[in-house]
Amino acid sequence: MYKVAVFDKEHEKDLEREINHFLKSISDEQLVDIKYNVAAACNEDGEQLYCFSALVLYRT
């Protein structure tokens, strides 16, 4: 059976830490793929906001 784990953070280092922590809980053979995405937008004050996300596909 396949499962997914979805991660979403405002800072790329936070995303990296969370994914690395998750990867420690599964074996190399369970990992299928990781999809990474970055989205950027501006708020009403013109400040740029970022969303760093990843989807980890793994076998159980």
Secondary structure, DSSP 8 states (H G I E B T S, - for coil): -EEEEEEEESSHHHHHHHHHHHHTTS-TTTEEEEEEEEEEEE-TTS-EEEEEEEEEEEE-
